[in-house]
Amino acid sequence: MTKKEITLQSNNEARVLCGPHDANLKLIEKELDISICGRGHQVILEGDKEKVEDAAKVIHELLIVICKGGQIKKHEISYAIKSIKGRITEDVHSIYLDKIEVSSKKQHVTPKSKGQKEYVDAIRKHDIVFGIGPAGTGKTYLAMAMAVNALRKQLVSRIILARPAVEAGESLGYLPGDLYEKVSPYLRPLYDALYDMVEVNKIQDYITRGIIEVVPLAYMRGRTLNNSFIILDEAQNSTLEQMKMFLTRLGFDSKTVITGDITQSDLPSNKESGLKHAMNILNKIQGIKFILLSGEDVVRHELVLDIIKAYENTEKG
C-alpha cells in the first residue's frame, strides 16, 4: 500500500481539478481502483504503488491544463486515464492545450486524443491530408475548425466544402426542389459543424460573397481552386473518377482535407470507393499525409465507442 500527497497551488486549481461534488476525483478513483481524498489544497492518494503513480501522473497532466487556463471535462479525464494506463502518451496536456481559434462564442476547438492531435498537426504541415476513421473521431469537425482558423488568419481567402450526393436507399429524383435543395440533406453535417464555429449572420454573408461555398462533389469538375481551404467529407462515397477529379482541383496556396470511413460506403457493390483506392496508390507521395483514426479517438457519447467495437467484432468474426 502506497500513500502520496499532492499540493495544489490555489482554490481555483482545487475547484477545477475536483469538479462538482468531487466528481473528477471520484472518476480517477474508480478507474484506477485507488482511494483519493481531497482536503483543502491537499489531494491524498492511497493504493497499489503503480496505480497511485498513474493517478499522480493523470493529476499532474490535468493541473498543467488548469494552470494554463483550461477547463477539463469528463471525457478528457477519461482519455488521460486511458493514455497513462495504456502508456499511449504521458504528455496529455499538450493535446488539450492545442487551441484552434475560431470566430465564434466558442473561442477555440481542441483535439481530444493523440490521434486527433496528430491529425491537426498533419493539416498544419501538409497540403493534402486524409483523415480516415469511424464516426465520432472528429474528422470533419477538426477539419472545419482548421479551415475557419485559416480563414480567420487570412491564410486562405475562401473555404470550399464538398460532399458526394450518394443515394443511400432513396432516389433523389423523388425529392422536391431543384438540385441544391435535393442535395441539401447530404451537406447538412458540414453546415452543422460550420454553424458551431461561425456566427449565423457571418455565415450567410460569407456564402453570399462566395467566401464559404458548400457544394456537391460533382460541381467541382473543371475548377482550379487557388488560395482555398477545401474539405471533402464522406469521401468513401466518391468513385475513383470523382476522387481523381477532386484531388486535381488543388491550386496554389491551397490546402485540402479528405475525410471518410472506408467501412461505411454507400456506393453500389460493383463500384470501388475512391477513398480506398487513393489509400492504396497515394500513400508514398511526399506531401500527402494519411491519418488513420480509431475507436481510441472517439469522443462522442461513450456508447458510440461500444457500438463501433461491437460492429468491428462482428465483422472480424
KAQUIZI-V525227 format. One record per residue. N is the residue number from 1. PHI is phi in radians with two decimals (NA if undefined). OMEGA is omega in radians with two decimals (none if undefined). Layout:
# KAQUIZI-V525227
n = [N	N]
phi = [PHI	PHI]
omega = [OMEGA	OMEGA]
This chain:
# KAQUIZI-V525227
n = [1	2	3	4	5	6	7	8	9	10	11	12	13	14	15	16	17	18	19	20	21	22	23	24	25	26	27	28	29	30	31	32	33	34	35	36	37	38	39	40	41	42	43	44	45	46	47	48	49	50	51	52	53	54	55	56	57	58	59	60	61	62	63	64	65	66	67	68	69	70	71	72	73	74	75	76	77	78	79	80	81	82	83	84	85	86	87	88	89	90	91	92	93	94	95	96	97	98	99	100	101	102	103	104	105	106	107	108	109	110	111	112	113	114	115	116	117	118	119	120	121	122	123	124	125	126	127	128	129	130	131	132	133	134	135	136	137	138	139	140	141	142	143	144	145	146	147	148	149	150	151	152	153	154	155	156	157	158	159	160	161	162	163	164	165	166	167	168	169	170	171	172	173	174	175	176	177	178	179	180	181	182	183	184	185	186	187	188	189	190	191	192	193	194	195	196	197	198	199	200	201	202	203	204	205	206	207	208	209	210	211	212	213	214	215	216	217	218	219	220	221	222	223	224	225	226	227	228	229	230	231	232	233	234	235	236	237	238	239	240	241	242	243	244	245	246	247	248	249	250	251	252	253	254	255	256	257	258	259	260	261	262	263	264	265	266	267	268	269	270	271	272	273	274	275	276	277	278	279	280	281	282	283	284	285	286	287	288	289	290	291	292	293	294	295	296	297	298	299	300	301	302	303	304	305	306	307	308	309	310	311	312	313	314	315	316	317]
phi = [NA	-2.05	-2.15	-2.43	-1.97	-2.08	-1.71	-1.58	-1.60	-2.74	-1.11	-1.15	-0.99	-1.12	-1.11	-1.24	-1.11	-1.25	1.35	-1.05	0.94	1.05	-1.04	-1.18	-1.14	-1.13	-1.15	-1.09	-1.03	-1.19	-1.19	-1.83	0.97	-2.32	-1.86	-2.22	-2.26	-1.78	-2.26	1.07	-1.67	-1.96	-2.06	-1.92	-1.90	-2.42	2.71	-0.98	-0.96	-1.13	-1.20	-1.11	-1.11	-1.10	-1.09	-1.11	-1.15	-1.05	-1.10	-1.03	-1.09	-1.16	-1.16	-1.09	-1.10	-1.10	-1.09	-1.51	1.58	-1.48	-1.82	-2.13	-2.05	-0.97	-1.19	-1.26	-1.14	-1.05	-1.20	-1.06	-1.11	-1.08	-1.15	-1.16	-1.10	-1.55	0.96	-1.23	-2.82	-1.84	-1.88	-1.11	-1.05	-1.14	-1.25	-1.27	-1.67	-1.44	-1.71	-1.68	-1.29	-2.24	-1.60	-2.59	-1.04	-1.43	-0.94	-2.63	-2.08	-2.22	-1.15	-2.09	-2.70	-1.07	-1.10	-1.15	-1.10	-1.10	-1.11	-1.09	-1.10	-1.11	-1.11	-1.15	-1.70	-2.12	-1.44	-2.26	-2.27	-1.81	-1.89	-2.11	2.99	-1.29	-1.04	1.55	-1.60	1.41	-0.99	-1.29	-1.09	-1.22	-1.09	-1.12	-1.06	-1.16	-1.17	-1.09	-1.11	-1.12	-1.17	-1.07	-1.51	1.08	-1.36	-2.35	-1.79	-2.80	-2.07	-1.99	-2.04	-2.21	-2.69	-1.15	-1.72	-1.64	-1.33	-1.76	1.54	-2.25	-1.69	-1.08	-1.07	-1.56	-1.40	-1.28	1.62	-1.38	-1.06	-1.09	-1.20	-1.18	-1.59	-0.91	-1.04	-1.24	-1.61	-0.95	-1.03	-1.19	-1.10	-1.01	-1.13	-1.10	-1.19	-1.39	-2.08	-2.20	-1.02	-0.98	-1.12	-1.23	-1.05	-1.06	-1.15	-1.09	-1.17	-1.06	-1.51	1.40	-1.31	-2.10	-2.29	-2.00	-2.38	-1.13	-0.97	-1.04	-1.40	-1.49	-1.04	1.46	-1.76	-2.17	-1.89	-1.65	0.85	-2.29	-1.91	-2.00	-2.11	-1.90	-1.73	0.94	-1.16	-1.12	-1.65	-1.60	-1.47	-1.01	-1.13	-1.17	-1.13	-1.06	-1.04	-1.13	-1.12	-1.53	-1.45	-1.07	-1.90	-1.26	0.98	-2.07	-2.37	-2.21	-2.15	-1.99	-2.07	3.09	-2.24	-1.17	-1.58	-2.15	-1.28	-1.79	-1.25	-1.00	-1.05	-1.56	-1.95	-1.40	-1.17	-1.12	-1.20	-1.11	-1.10	-1.09	-1.04	-1.37	-1.86	-1.92	-1.23	-1.88	-1.44	-1.18	1.80	-1.89	-2.11	-1.86	-1.97	-1.78	-1.59	-2.43	-1.01	-1.13	-1.77	-1.24	-2.14	-1.43	-0.86	-0.99	-1.18	-1.07	-1.12	-1.10	-1.13	-1.03	-1.11	-1.09	-1.18	-1.09	-1.13	-1.17	-1.16	-1.22	-1.32]
omega = [-3.12	3.09	-3.12	3.12	3.09	-3.14	3.11	-3.00	-3.07	3.07	3.14	3.08	-3.12	-3.10	-3.08	-3.12	-3.08	-3.11	-3.14	3.13	3.11	-3.07	-3.11	3.11	3.13	3.11	3.11	3.14	-3.11	-3.05	-3.08	3.06	3.06	3.08	3.12	3.12	3.10	3.12	-3.11	3.13	3.13	3.00	-3.06	-3.12	3.09	3.10	3.08	-3.02	-3.10	-3.13	3.08	3.11	3.10	3.14	3.12	3.10	3.11	-3.13	3.10	3.13	-3.14	3.14	3.08	3.11	-3.12	-3.14	3.12	3.10	-3.12	3.03	3.14	-3.11	-3.05	-3.08	3.09	3.08	3.14	3.14	3.11	3.12	-3.13	-3.12	-3.13	-3.13	-3.08	-3.10	3.09	3.05	3.09	-3.12	-3.03	-3.07	-3.14	3.10	-3.04	-3.14	3.08	-3.03	3.08	-3.06	3.07	-3.01	3.11	3.09	3.08	-2.90	-3.14	3.07	3.13	2.98	-3.06	-3.13	3.12	3.13	3.12	3.09	3.10	3.12	3.13	3.13	3.12	3.12	3.12	-2.96	-3.02	3.14	3.08	-3.14	3.02	3.05	-3.00	3.14	-3.08	3.12	3.06	-3.11	3.04	-3.08	-3.08	-3.05	-3.13	3.08	3.11	3.11	3.12	3.11	3.13	3.12	3.13	3.11	-3.14	-3.14	-3.13	3.03	3.04	-3.13	3.13	3.09	3.09	-3.14	-3.08	3.13	3.06	3.08	-3.09	3.13	-3.14	3.10	3.12	-3.12	3.12	-3.08	-3.11	3.11	-3.12	3.01	3.12	-3.04	-3.13	3.11	3.12	-3.07	-3.10	3.12	3.14	-3.09	-3.05	3.14	3.10	3.09	-3.12	3.13	-3.12	-3.11	3.11	-3.03	-3.07	3.13	-3.05	-3.10	3.11	3.14	-3.13	3.11	-3.14	3.14	3.13	-3.10	3.12	3.12	3.00	-3.12	3.10	-2.98	2.96	-3.10	-3.09	-3.11	3.13	-3.07	3.05	-3.08	2.96	-2.96	3.10	3.05	-3.05	2.97	-2.99	3.11	2.98	-3.11	-3.14	-3.03	3.09	3.13	3.06	3.07	3.10	-3.10	-3.14	3.14	3.10	3.12	-3.10	-3.07	-3.13	3.05	-3.02	3.13	-3.12	3.09	-3.14	3.13	-3.12	3.03	3.13	-3.12	3.11	3.11	-3.02	3.11	-3.02	-3.11	3.07	3.12	3.04	-3.05	-3.13	-3.14	3.09	3.12	3.09	3.12	-3.14	3.11	-3.14	3.11	-3.08	-3.01	-3.05	-2.98	3.13	3.14	3.13	-3.12	3.05	-3.07	3.07	3.06	-3.13	3.12	-3.06	3.10	3.11	-3.08	-3.14	-3.12	3.01	3.10	-3.07	3.12	3.13	3.13	3.11	3.13	3.14	-3.14	-3.14	3.12	3.12	3.13	3.13	-3.13	3.13	-3.11	none]
